[in-house]
Amino acid sequence: MNASKDVPVGLPAPDAGAATRRDSIRRRWTLHGLNNGAIFSATYRLVGVLPRRLSYGIGRAGTWMAWRMMRETRAAIAGNLRPLFPGESARSLEARARRTLGAYANDVIDFIRSLRTSDAALETLFDYTAGDAQLILDLMAKGQGLILVTGHYGNWEAGGVFIRRIMKVPVAILAMSEPNPTVNRIRREIRDLVGADTIEVGQSLDTALHIRRRLASNGVVAVLMDRYLGRDRVDVEFLGRHALFLRTPALMAFMTEAPLLPCFIERLRPGRFAVRAGVPIIVNRDIPRDEAIQAAAQDFADQLAARVRTHPEYWYHFYRYWDVEATAPVASGFSRTSTAG
């Protein structure tokens, strides 16, 4: 692997300032009020013991407070939605931001409650087709492992419950450590409850090797692809704008021949999720590597964009997504459109 071009998630970039930039990006992603350790811990503990209706009631109250008090977050969500609703006023977009916060609160509540669902009640959690379930098994039958890719859209964490407890397939989740130690500890505790392993980026020089070992043993690796990290990025067009997605999933697919499978988890009603598999992406090894990686990333970006256009309230970025994309240099001759949001 060429260190100057193929630095996967968690491996050191060649310049000394990369770690500082990576940490700066991570802080913009995660250091908002919704990721506060005390709030996150209280939510996790209370939802686990309170009746469902009371949890939703508290969630609605919390949504209203967050929307009223977290002005920067509200404005950030509104700006993120601008490409979908270019003709709407700022006030209208901020109303949509409130719906996004409400959807996020519901997803968090439903996911936490799903963690301790009995085996007998598991089938009530998920709506999925036999064809989608068989697709996962068919892709794994090829023996090259499977890379599940999704974005910060819908209830992606519930996908771990589906893969482990419904499909009975071991899964490792590629995850960045949280700056807040309380949040980080609880997220690991949650993955332990699900039965999913964690490959924590930034903690080991062997991150790429861990991924390759999982795939070599015909395992499943799950990763969120709609945010880049340092030099680990690939140019795509997303929702009509230039964006930078994570390069590592497509790179690992190119190197191992493991297929990429987009997967989206959408809330249908309280305590019920739709599981929708996308179209598998096979990275073309007969064309130049960088071209193949970009094409695969663009395929995923198009599939994610289709879901976001259908349910924009399920797209969860609580920082100024387009502004962060604008801070990185454009690569590969990509012509960037306006990113003012």
LOLUMLUM-455749 format. One record per atom (N, C-alpha, C): x, y, z; residue in one letter. Coordinates in steps of 0.1 Angstrom, whole numbers, padded with zeros to 4 digits, always signed. Example, Ala and Ser with C-alpha at 12.3 -4.5 7.8 and 13.67 -1.06 7.14 Angstrom:
! LOLUMLUM-455749
+0132-0057+0078A +0123-0045+0078A +0132-0033+0078A +0128-0022+0071S +0137-0011+0071S +0129+0000+0079S 
! end
This chain:
! LOLUMLUM-455749
+0008-0012+0000M +0000+0000+0000M +0009+0012+0000M +0006+0021-0009N +0014+0034-0010N +0009+0044+0000N +0018+0047+0010A +0014+0055+0021A +0010+0069+0017A +0015+0074+0006S +0012+0087+0002S -0002+0089-0004S -0008+0077-0009K -0021+0078-0016K -0031+0070-0009K -0027+0059-0002D -0037+0049+0002D -0038+0049+0017D -0038+0060+0024V -0039+0061+0038V -0053+0058+0042V -0057+0046+0047P -0070+0044+0051P -0074+0050+0064P -0086+0049+0068V -0091+0055+0081V -0082+0050+0092V -0078+0060+0100G -0070+0057+0112G -0055+0056+0110G -0050+0055+0098L -0036+0054+0096L -0030+0068+0095L -0018+0069+0099P -0012+0083+0100P -0010+0089+0086P -0014+0101+0084A -0011+0108+0071A +0003+0112+0071A +0009+0114+0059P +0023+0117+0058P +0028+0130+0063P +0019+0140+0065D +0024+0153+0070D +0020+0154+0085D +0029+0162+0092A +0028+0162+0107A +0015+0169+0111A +0009+0178+0103G -0003+0185+0107G -0016+0177+0105G -0015+0165+0099A -0027+0158+0096A -0035+0154+0108A -0029+0150+0119A -0036+0146+0131A -0044+0158+0136A -0037+0170+0136T -0044+0182+0141T -0056+0185+0133T -0055+0184+0120R -0066+0187+0111R -0077+0177+0113R -0074+0164+0114R -0083+0154+0116R -0091+0156+0129R -0084+0160+0140D -0091+0163+0152D -0100+0175+0151D -0096+0185+0144S -0104+0197+0142S -0117+0193+0135S -0116+0185+0124I -0128+0181+0117I -0137+0173+0126I -0131+0163+0134R -0139+0155+0143R -0147+0164+0153R -0140+0174+0158R -0147+0182+0168R -0158+0190+0162R -0157+0194+0149R -0168+0201+0143R -0180+0191+0141R -0177+0178+0138W -0187+0168+0136W -0195+0165+0149W -0188+0164+0160T -0193+0158+0172T -0196+0167+0184T -0189+0178+0185L -0190+0186+0197L -0202+0196+0196L -0214+0190+0195H -0226+0198+0196H -0234+0194+0208H -0244+0201+0212G -0251+0198+0225G -0257+0184+0225G -0261+0178+0213L -0267+0165+0212L -0257+0154+0216L -0244+0157+0216N -0234+0147+0219N -0228+0150+0232N -0234+0157+0241N -0230+0160+0254N -0230+0147+0263N -0220+0145+0270G -0219+0133+0278G -0230+0131+0288G -0233+0141+0295A -0244+0140+0305A -0258+0138+0299A -0261+0145+0288I -0273+0143+0281I -0274+0129+0275I -0263+0125+0268F -0263+0112+0262F -0265+0101+0272F -0258+0102+0283S -0259+0092+0294S -0273+0091+0300S -0278+0103+0303A -0292+0103+0309A -0302+0097+0299A -0301+0101+0286T -0310+0095+0276T -0309+0080+0276T -0297+0075+0275Y -0295+0060+0275Y -0301+0053+0287Y -0298+0059+0299R -0303+0052+0311R -0318+0053+0312R -0324+0065+0310L -0338+0067+0312L -0347+0059+0302L -0343+0060+0289V -0351+0053+0279V -0351+0038+0281V -0341+0033+0287G -0341+0019+0290G -0351+0014+0301G -0356+0024+0309V -0365+0020+0320V -0378+0026+0319V -0380+0037+0312L -0392+0044+0311L -0402+0038+0301L -0415+0040+0304P -0425+0035+0294P -0422+0042+0280P -0426+0036+0269R -0424+0041+0256R -0430+0055+0254R -0443+0056+0258R -0450+0069+0256R -0443+0081+0264R -0439+0077+0276L -0432+0088+0284L -0419+0092+0278L -0412+0082+0272S -0399+0085+0265S -0401+0094+0253S -0412+0091+0246Y -0415+0100+0234Y -0419+0114+0239Y -0426+0115+0250G -0430+0128+0255G -0418+0136+0259G -0409+0130+0266I -0396+0137+0269I -0388+0140+0257I -0388+0131+0247G -0381+0134+0234G -0387+0146+0227G -0400+0147+0227R -0407+0159+0221R -0403+0172+0228R -0403+0171+0241A -0399+0183+0249A -0384+0187+0247A -0376+0176+0246G -0362+0179+0244G -0359+0184+0230G -0367+0179+0220T -0366+0185+0206T -0369+0199+0206T -0380+0203+0212W -0384+0217+0212W -0374+0226+0219W -0368+0221+0230M -0358+0229+0237M -0345+0230+0228M -0341+0219+0222A -0329+0220+0214A -0331+0229+0202A -0343+0229+0196W -0345+0237+0184W -0346+0252+0188W -0351+0255+0200R -0352+0269+0205R -0338+0274+0210R -0330+0265+0217M -0319+0270+0223M -0306+0268+0216M -0305+0258+0207M -0293+0255+0200M -0294+0262+0186M -0292+0275+0186R -0294+0282+0174R -0285+0279+0163R -0272+0276+0166E -0262+0273+0156E -0265+0259+0150E -0269+0250+0158T -0273+0236+0153T -0285+0237+0144T -0295+0245+0148R -0307+0247+0140R -0304+0253+0127R -0295+0263+0127A -0291+0270+0114A -0283+0260+0106A -0275+0252+0112A -0266+0243+0104A -0275+0232+0097A -0285+0227+0104I -0294+0217+0098I -0301+0224+0086I -0306+0236+0088A -0313+0243+0078A -0304+0245+0066A -0292+0249+0068G -0283+0251+0057G -0279+0238+0050G -0279+0227+0057N -0276+0214+0051N -0287+0210+0041N -0299+0215+0044L -0311+0211+0036L -0313+0220+0024L -0305+0231+0024R -0307+0241+0013R -0307+0234-0001R -0298+0225-0004P -0298+0220-0018P -0310+0212-0022P -0317+0207-0012L -0330+0200-0014L -0342+0209-0016L -0341+0221-0010F -0352+0230-0011F -0346+0244-0014F -0341+0246-0026P -0334+0259-0029P -0343+0271-0028P -0356+0270-0030G -0364+0281-0031G -0371+0285-0017G -0368+0278-0007E -0375+0280+0006E -0368+0291+0014E -0375+0297+0022S -0370+0308+0031S -0362+0301+0042S -0353+0309+0049A -0346+0304+0060A -0355+0299+0071A -0366+0307+0073R -0376+0303+0084R -0382+0289+0081R -0385+0287+0068S -0391+0274+0064S -0381+0263+0066S -0369+0265+0062L -0358+0255+0064L -0356+0252+0079L -0357+0262+0087E -0355+0260+0102E -0367+0252+0107E -0378+0253+0101A -0390+0245+0106A -0387+0230+0102A -0380+0228+0090R -0376+0215+0087R -0366+0209+0096R -0357+0218+0101A -0347+0214+0110A -0353+0209+0123A -0364+0215+0127R -0371+0209+0139R -0376+0195+0136R -0382+0193+0124R -0386+0179+0121R -0374+0169+0121R -0363+0174+0117T -0351+0165+0117T -0347+0162+0131T -0347+0172+0140L -0344+0169+0154L -0354+0160+0160L -0367+0161+0157G -0377+0152+0162G -0375+0138+0157G -0372+0137+0144A -0369+0123+0139A -0357+0117+0145A -0347+0125+0148Y -0335+0120+0154Y -0338+0115+0168Y -0346+0123+0176A -0350+0119+0190A -0357+0106+0189A -0367+0104+0180N -0374+0092+0179N -0365+0080+0176N -0356+0082+0167D -0347+0071+0163D -0338+0067+0175D -0333+0077+0182V -0325+0073+0194V -0333+0065+0204V -0345+0070+0207I -0354+0062+0216I -0357+0048+0211I -0361+0047+0199D -0364+0034+0194D -0352+0025+0193D -0340+0030+0190F -0328+0022+0190F -0325+0017+0204F -0325+0026+0213I -0321+0022+0227I -0331+0011+0232I -0344+0013+0229R -0353+0003+0233R -0351-0011+0226R -0346-0010+0214S -0344-0022+0206S -0333-0031+0212S -0324-0025+0220L -0313-0033+0224L -0316-0045+0233L -0327-0043+0240R -0331-0054+0250R -0344-0061+0245R -0347-0060+0233T -0359-0066+0227T -0357-0082+0228T -0367-0089+0233S -0367-0103+0235S -0366-0110+0221S -0361-0122+0220D -0361-0129+0208D -0375-0131+0202D -0384-0133+0210A -0398-0135+0206A -0404-0122+0199A -0399-0111+0203A -0404-0098+0198A -0396-0092+0186A -0385-0099+0183L -0376-0093+0173L -0382-0090+0160L -0391-0099+0155E -0397-0098+0142E -0406-0085+0141E -0410-0081+0153T -0419-0069+0153T -0411-0056+0150T -0397-0057+0151L -0389-0045+0150L -0387-0041+0135L -0386-0051+0127F -0381-0048+0113F -0390-0053+0102F -0391-0044+0092D -0399-0047+0080D -0388-0049+0069D -0387-0061+0064Y -0377-0063+0053Y -0382-0074+0044Y -0377-0074+0032T -0381-0084+0022T -0372-0097+0023T -0378-0108+0019A -0370-0120+0018A -0359-0118+0008A -0362-0111-0002G -0352-0108-0013G -0340-0101-0007G -0342-0091+0001D -0331-0083+0007D -0323-0091+0016D -0329-0100+0024A -0322-0108+0033A -0314-0119+0025A -0319-0124+0015Q -0312-0134+0007Q -0301-0127-0001Q -0302-0115-0004L -0291-0108-0011L -0279-0107-0003L -0281-0105+0010I -0269-0104+0019I -0262-0118+0020I -0271-0129+0021L -0265-0142+0022L -0258-0146+0008L -0264-0142-0003D -0258-0145-0016D -0245-0138-0018D -0244-0126-0014L -0231-0119-0015L -0221-0125-0006L -0224-0129+0006M -0215-0136+0015M -0211-0149+0010M -0220-0156+0002A -0217-0169-0003A -0205-0169-0012A -0201-0157-0018K -0190-0156-0027K -0177-0158-0019K -0177-0156-0006G -0166-0159+0002G -0155-0148+0003G -0159-0136-0001Q -0149-0125+0000Q -0153-0114+0010Q -0162-0118+0019G -0167-0108+0029G -0177-0098+0023G -0181-0089+0031L -0191-0079+0027L -0189-0066+0034L -0189-0055+0027I -0188-0042+0033I -0201-0035+0032I -0208-0034+0043L -0220-0026+0044L -0217-0012+0045L -0223-0004+0036V -0221+0011+0036V -0234+0018+0038V -0234+0028+0046T -0245+0037+0047T -0240+0051+0051T -0250+0060+0053G -0246+0073+0057G -0252+0077+0070G -0250+0089+0074H -0257+0094+0086H -0272+0097+0083H -0278+0086+0080Y -0292+0087+0075Y -0300+0076+0082Y -0312+0079+0087G -0320+0069+0094G -0314+0064+0106G -0318+0052+0110N -0314+0046+0122N -0303+0035+0119N -0291+0040+0115W -0281+0031+0111W -0276+0022+0122W -0277+0027+0134E -0273+0018+0145E -0282+0006+0147E -0295+0007+0143A -0304-0004+0144A -0300-0015+0134A -0292-0011+0124G -0288-0021+0114G -0279-0031+0120G -0272-0028+0131G -0264-0038+0138G -0273-0048+0145G -0284-0044+0150V -0293-0053+0157V -0299-0063+0146V -0302-0057+0134F -0308-0066+0123F -0298-0076+0119F -0285-0071+0116I -0275-0081+0111I -0272-0092+0121I -0270-0088+0134R -0266-0097+0144R -0278-0107+0148R -0289-0101+0151R -0300-0109+0157R -0310-0115+0147R -0312-0108+0136I -0321-0114+0126I -0313-0122+0116I -0302-0117+0110M -0295-0124+0100M -0285-0134+0106M -0281-0132+0119K -0272-0141+0126K -0258-0140+0120K -0254-0129+0116V -0241-0127+0109V -0232-0118+0118V -0220-0123+0120P -0210-0115+0128P -0207-0102+0120P -0206-0091+0128V -0203-0078+0121V -0193-0070+0129V -0184-0063+0123A -0175-0054+0129A -0179-0040+0124A -0180-0030+0133I -0183-0017+0130I -0171-0008+0130I -0168-0002+0119L -0157+0008+0118L -0162+0021+0124L -0156+0025+0135A -0161+0037+0142A -0150+0045+0147A -0152+0059+0146M -0142+0068+0152M -0145+0070+0167M -0135+0071+0175S -0137+0073+0189S -0143+0087+0191S -0152+0088+0201E -0158+0100+0205E -0149+0109+0213E -0149+0122+0211P -0141+0131+0219P -0145+0130+0234P -0158+0129+0236N -0163+0128+0250N -0162+0114+0255N -0154+0111+0265P -0152+0098+0270P -0165+0090+0275P -0174+0098+0280T -0187+0092+0285T -0194+0086+0273T -0195+0095+0262V -0202+0091+0250V -0195+0079+0244V -0182+0079+0244N -0174+0068+0238N -0177+0055+0245N -0177+0056+0259R -0179+0044+0267R -0193+0038+0264R -0203+0047+0264I -0216+0042+0262I -0218+0036+0248I -0212+0042+0238R -0213+0036+0225R -0207+0023+0224R -0196+0021+0230R -0190+0007+0230R -0199-0002+0238R -0204+0002+0249E -0213-0006+0257E -0225-0011+0248E -0230-0001+0240I -0242-0004+0232I -0238-0015+0221I -0226-0013+0215R -0222-0023+0205R -0219-0037+0212R -0215-0037+0224D -0213-0050+0231D -0227-0056+0233D -0237-0048+0236L -0251-0054+0238L -0256-0060+0225L -0253-0053+0214V -0257-0058+0201V -0250-0070+0197V -0238-0071+0202G -0229-0083+0198G -0220-0079+0186G -0219-0066+0183A -0210-0062+0172A -0196-0058+0177A -0186-0062+0170D -0173-0058+0173D -0170-0044+0168D -0160-0037+0174T -0157-0024+0170T -0142-0024+0165T -0141-0018+0153I -0127-0014+0148I -0126+0001+0150I -0119+0005+0160E -0119+0019+0163E -0108+0026+0156E -0111+0035+0147V -0102+0042+0139V -0093+0052+0148V -0081+0053+0144G -0072+0062+0151G -0065+0056+0163G -0068+0043+0166Q -0063+0037+0178Q -0051+0027+0174Q -0050+0024+0162S -0040+0014+0158S -0035+0016+0144S -0022+0013+0142L -0017+0013+0128L -0022+0002+0120L -0029-0008+0126D -0033-0020+0119D -0048-0019+0115D -0054-0007+0115T -0068-0006+0111T -0071-0013+0098T -0063-0010+0088A -0066-0016+0075A -0064-0031+0076A -0054-0036+0083L -0052-0050+0084L -0064-0057+0091L -0070-0050+0102H -0082-0056+0108H -0093-0057+0098H -0095-0047+0090I -0106-0048+0080I -0103-0060+0071I -0091-0061+0066R -0088-0071+0056R -0089-0085+0062R -0086-0087+0075R -0087-0100+0082R -0102-0103+0082R -0110-0093+0086R -0125-0096+0087R -0130-0101+0073R -0126-0094+0063L -0131-0097+0050L -0126-0111+0045L -0113-0113+0048A -0107-0126+0044A -0114-0138+0051A -0119-0136+0063S -0126-0146+0070S -0141-0146+0066S -0145-0139+0055N -0158-0138+0050N -0168-0131+0061N -0162-0121+0068G -0170-0114+0077G -0176-0102+0071G -0184-0094+0079V -0191-0082+0075V -0184-0070+0082V -0181-0060+0075V -0176-0047+0081V -0186-0037+0077V -0191-0029+0087A -0201-0018+0084A -0194-0005+0087A -0197+0005+0078V -0191+0018+0079V -0200+0029+0073V -0199+0040+0080L -0206+0052+0074L -0197+0059+0065L -0202+0062+0053M -0193+0067+0042M -0194+0081+0038M -0204+0088+0044D -0207+0102+0039D -0199+0113+0046D -0189+0110+0053R -0179+0119+0059R -0165+0115+0056R -0157+0124+0053Y -0143+0120+0050Y -0135+0123+0063Y -0122+0118+0063L -0113+0120+0075L -0099+0123+0070L -0095+0135+0071G -0082+0139+0066G -0080+0137+0052G -0069+0129+0048R -0066+0126+0034R -0074+0114+0029R -0082+0108+0038D -0090+0096+0034D -0103+0102+0028D -0103+0105+0015R -0114+0111+0009R -0115+0109-0006R -0127+0109-0011V -0129+0108-0025V -0140+0118-0030V -0138+0124-0041D -0147+0134-0046D -0160+0127-0052D -0171+0133-0048V -0184+0128-0054V -0193+0140-0056V -0203+0138-0064E -0214+0148-0065E -0225+0142-0056E -0230+0150-0047F -0240+0146-0038F -0251+0157-0036F -0263+0153-0039L -0274+0163-0038L -0271+0176-0046L -0264+0173-0058G -0261+0184-0067G -0250+0193-0063G -0242+0189-0053R -0231+0197-0048R -0218+0188-0047R -0207+0194-0047H -0195+0187-0045H -0194+0182-0030H -0190+0170-0028A -0189+0165-0014A -0176+0156-0014A -0172+0153-0002L -0161+0144+0000L -0165+0132+0009L -0165+0120+0003F -0169+0108+0011F -0156+0101+0015F -0158+0091+0024L -0147+0083+0028L -0142+0074+0017L -0129+0073+0015R -0124+0065+0004R -0121+0051+0008R -0118+0048+0021T -0114+0035+0025T -0123+0024+0021T -0137+0025+0023P -0145+0014+0019P -0143+0009+0005P -0143+0019-0005A -0142+0015-0019A -0127+0010-0022A -0117+0016-0015L -0104+0011-0016L -0102-0003-0012L -0108-0006+0000M -0107-0020+0005M -0115-0030-0004M -0126-0025-0009A -0134-0033-0019A -0125-0036-0031A -0118-0026-0036F -0110-0028-0048F -0099-0038-0045F -0093-0037-0033M -0081-0046-0029M -0085-0060-0026M -0097-0062-0021T -0101-0075-0016T -0112-0082-0025T -0118-0074-0034E -0129-0079-0042E -0142-0081-0034E -0142-0076-0022A -0155-0077-0014A -0165-0067-0020A -0177-0071-0021P -0187-0062-0026P -0191-0051-0016P -0195-0040-0020L -0201-0029-0012L -0216-0031-0013L -0223-0031-0002L -0238-0031-0002L -0244-0019+0006L -0249-0010-0001P -0256+0001+0006P -0268-0005+0013P -0271+0001+0025C -0282-0004+0034C -0287+0008+0041C -0301+0009+0042F -0307+0021+0048F -0318+0016+0057F -0318+0022+0069I -0328+0018+0079I -0337+0030+0082I -0350+0029+0079E -0359+0040+0080E -0371+0037+0090E -0374+0046+0098R -0385+0044+0108R -0398+0045+0101R -0406+0035+0103L -0420+0034+0098L -0430+0039+0108L -0428+0036+0120R -0437+0040+0131R -0430+0037+0144R -0436+0040+0155P -0429+0037+0168P -0425+0023+0169P -0412+0021+0171G -0406+0007+0173G -0406-0002+0161G -0407+0004+0149R -0407-0004+0137R -0399+0003+0126R -0389-0005+0121F -0379+0000+0111F -0381-0007+0098F -0379+0000+0087A -0378-0006+0074A -0363-0008+0071A -0360-0020+0067V -0346-0023+0062V -0346-0024+0047V -0338-0016+0041R -0338-0016+0026R -0324-0017+0021R -0322-0028+0014A -0308-0030+0008A -0308-0022-0005A -0297-0016-0008G -0295-0009-0021G -0290-0019-0032G -0285-0013-0042V -0279-0021-0053V -0265-0024-0050V -0260-0037-0050P -0246-0040-0047P -0237-0032-0056P -0225-0028-0051I -0215-0021-0059I -0203-0030-0059I -0199-0034-0071I -0187-0042-0073I -0177-0033-0079I -0166-0030-0072V -0156-0021-0077V -0148-0028-0089V -0148-0020-0100N -0143-0025-0112N -0127-0026-0112N -0122-0038-0112R -0107-0039-0111R -0100-0039-0125R -0108-0037-0136D -0103-0037-0149D -0100-0023-0154D -0102-0013-0146I -0099+0001-0149I -0089+0006-0139I -0083+0018-0141P -0073+0023-0131P -0080+0024-0118P -0072+0022-0107R -0077+0021-0094R -0084+0033-0089R -0079+0045-0091D -0085+0057-0086D -0098+0060-0093D -0098+0056-0106E -0111+0058-0114E -0122+0048-0109E -0117+0036-0106A -0127+0026-0101A -0132+0030-0087A -0124+0035-0078I -0128+0039-0065I -0138+0051-0066I -0135+0061-0074Q -0144+0072-0075Q -0157+0068-0081Q -0157+0059-0091A -0170+0054-0096A -0178+0047-0086A -0172+0039-0078A -0179+0032-0067A -0185+0041-0057A -0177+0051-0053A -0181+0061-0043A -0193+0069-0049A -0192+0073-0061Q -0203+0080-0068Q -0216+0072-0068Q -0214+0059-0071D -0226+0050-0071D -0233+0051-0057D -0225+0049-0047F -0231+0050-0033F -0237+0063-0031F -0230+0074-0034A -0235+0088-0032A -0249+0089-0039A -0250+0084-0051D -0263+0085-0058D -0274+0077-0051D -0271+0066-0046Q -0281+0058-0038Q -0285+0064-0025Q -0275+0070-0018L -0278+0077-0006L -0286+0090-0009L -0283+0097-0019A -0290+0109-0023A -0305+0106-0026A -0308+0095-0032A -0321+0091-0035A -0329+0089-0023A -0323+0083-0012R -0330+0081+0000R -0332+0094+0008R -0322+0103+0007V -0323+0116+0014V -0334+0124+0008V -0335+0124-0005R -0345+0131-0012R -0359+0126-0008R -0360+0114-0006T -0373+0108-0002T -0377+0111+0013T -0367+0111+0021H -0369+0114+0036H -0358+0124+0041H -0359+0136+0037P -0348+0145+0041P -0347+0147+0056P -0358+0145+0063E -0358+0146+0078E -0350+0135+0085E -0346+0125+0077Y -0338+0114+0083Y -0323+0116+0081Y -0319+0127+0075W -0304+0130+0072W -0299+0138+0084W -0290+0131+0091Y -0286+0137+0104Y -0271+0142+0104Y -0270+0154+0101H -0257+0161+0103H -0260+0174+0111H -0254+0175+0122F -0257+0187+0131F -0246+0197+0131F -0238+0197+0121Y -0228+0208+0119Y -0230+0212+0105Y -0223+0223+0100R -0225+0228+0087R -0217+0219+0077R -0224+0209+0072Y -0219+0199+0064Y -0212+0204+0051Y -0218+0213+0044W -0212+0218+0032W -0200+0227+0035W -0200+0234+0046D -0189+0243+0049D -0176+0235+0052D -0178+0223+0059V -0166+0215+0061V -0161+0209+0048V -0170+0205+0039E -0165+0200+0026E -0157+0211+0019E -0161+0223+0021A -0155+0234+0013A -0141+0237+0018A -0137+0232+0030T -0124+0235+0036T -0113+0227+0030T -0117+0215+0023A -0107+0206+0018A -0105+0210+0003A -0093+0208-0002P -0090+0211-0016P -0097+0201-0025P -0101+0206-0037V -0108+0198-0047V -0097+0189-0053V -0100+0176-0055A -0090+0167-0061A -0096+0163-0074A -0088+0156-0082S -0092+0149-0095S -0099+0158-0104S -0097+0171-0104G -0103+0180-0114G -0118+0182-0112G -0123+0179-0101F -0137+0180-0099F -0141+0195-0098F -0152+0199-0105S -0156+0213-0105S -0166+0215-0095S -0163+0222-0085R -0172+0224-0073R -0182+0235-0076R -0195+0232-0072T -0205+0242-0073T -0205+0250-0061T -0213+0260-0060S -0214+0269-0048S -0218+0260-0036S -0211+0263-0025T -0214+0256-0012T -0219+0265-0002T -0223+0276-0005A -0229+0285+0005A -0242+0280+0010A -0242+0277+0023G -0254+0271+0029G -0259+0279+0041G 
! end
